[in-house]
């Protein structure tokens, strides 16, 4: 489940760069304006925690996400989701990062539990930030806000699951080819 032997060597940085590229490409059009694939950011933070585990990469990926968001806004993406609440994405994405690190210590059951727990915590942190710091005029109470955003959670979990599954399949194929150690 982990790309062991990926300390600060060429394979480590290759995986780190590929994850960064995937996040940058998918995040740029994640609001759908450009018809691109869904945003892989949640999966990138989870897989980086699972595989790379170097805590210095967390702020690098966060800054990358922020810079890509700024580029998307410059290209015309609506800025509705960009406010002071953005700061809540730090613990949100951190939840996925640490869930990935926790999942790396066990088997597939731990991977599933870690992924779901990380996704739930990420969803709660991100939406709590929006509720507290960027109140919606159409959802004035916490219950109304929770009701309004709850329907988005399954889509986020599905997107996370698909990207993580592809990542794990790619890892398995690389191991079978002898490009990474088990």
N, C-alpha and C positions, 0 to 999 in steps of 0.2 A: 504494500500500500504506500510505501514511501520510497522515494528515490534515494536510497541509501548511498553513501559515498559522494553525495552532492555537497561536499563542503566547498569552500571558496575556490572551485576549479572551473574549467571551461564549461562543463556540463551544467553546473549550478547556474552560471551566468546565462547560458543558453536558455535554460528553462525560465529563469527570471525575465529575460528579454521577450520570449515567446508569450508569456503570460501578460506582460506589459503591452505588447502589440495587440493581443486579442482584446484586452480591455480598451485600449485607445480606439481601435477600429469599431468595436461594437457600441461603445459608449457615445461616440460622436453622433450617431443617428438614433440613439435609444428612444427618442420621443416619436420616431416613426416618420419624420419629415423626409428622410433620405431613403426610405424603403430598405434599410439595412436589417441585419439580424438583431435579436433582442440583446440588451446590455448584459455583458458577461461579468460585470464588476463583482457581483456577489460570489460567483464561482471562482474568480481570480483570487479574491481575498481568502476564500476557503482553501483552495488548492495551494496557494502560497504558504498558508499556515501548515497544511498537510505535508507538503513536499520540502519547502525551502527552510521554513522555521526561523530564519534569521530576522530578529525583530527590527533591524535597521531597514529592511525592505518595506515594512508597513507604512512608515511616513512617505517613502518614495512612491508607493502605489497610490496613497491618498492624494499626494500633490499631483501626480499624473492625472488622476480622475478629475481633480479640480481644474487643472489646465485644459483638459479635454472639454470639460463643461464650459469653460470660458470661450473656447474656440467654437463650440456648438452655438452658444449665445451670439457670438459675433457673426455666425452664418445664418442667424435668423430663428433659432430655437426660442420659443417663448420662455421668459424668465420666471414664470409662475412658481416654480419649485426652488428658486434661488433666493434665499433670504438669510437672515442671521441663524435660522434653524439649521443651516448647512453644517454648523458646528456639531450637531447631533450625529452626523455621519461618522464622526471619529469613533464614538463607542459602538455605533451600529456596525461599521465595517470591522472594528476590533473584535466584535462578537464572533463574526465569521472566521477571522484570523485565528482566534484562540480555540474556536470549535474545531478548526482544521488541525491545529497542534494537538488538541486532546484526542481527536480521532486517529491521529498517526500512531498512537500508542496501542491500538487494538485492531480487531478484525472488522469485518463488514458491518456487524451490528453496531459497533461503536461509530463507524463511518456514517451510518444512517441516523443514529441518535444525534451525533454531533452536527450533521448537516441540518436536521430539522430544528434542533435547539438553536443553532447559530442563525438560521433563517428567521425563526420566531423572534429572537432577541433583536436581530437587525431590523425587522419590520416594526417592532414596538419602539425601539429607539428612534428610528427615522420619523415615524409618524408622531411620536410624542413630541419631538422637536418641532414638527410642523404645527401641532396643536398648541403648544405652549408659546412658541415664538413667532409664528406666522398664522394667527387665527383665521379660520375660514368664516366669511360672513354668512355662508349658507349652512354651517354646522356649528352653532354657537355653544352647544354643550358637549362634554366629553363623550357621552353616549351617542349623540348624533354624529359626531366626528368618527368615532370607532365604527359605527354602522356604515358610514360613507366609505371608509377605506378598507374594511374587512374583506370585501369582495375581491380586492386586488391580490391578497396574500397567496391564493392557490396558483396564480400565474407566476408570481415571483418564485415560488417553490418549484414549479415545473421547469422554469428557465434554469434555475440553479441545478436541479437534478439532471437535466439534459446536458448542460455544459460539464458538470462534474463527471457524469458517465462517459462522455467523450474523452475527457482528460484521463480517466482511469483506463479506458480502452487503449488510448495512445500510449500510456505508460506500460501497459501489458505488452503491447506490440513491440515497444522499444526493448523491453526486457527479453522477449523471445528472440529478438535479433541480436541480443548481446550488447546493446548500446548503453544500457544502464544495468546495474546490479540489483538483484532482488533484495 
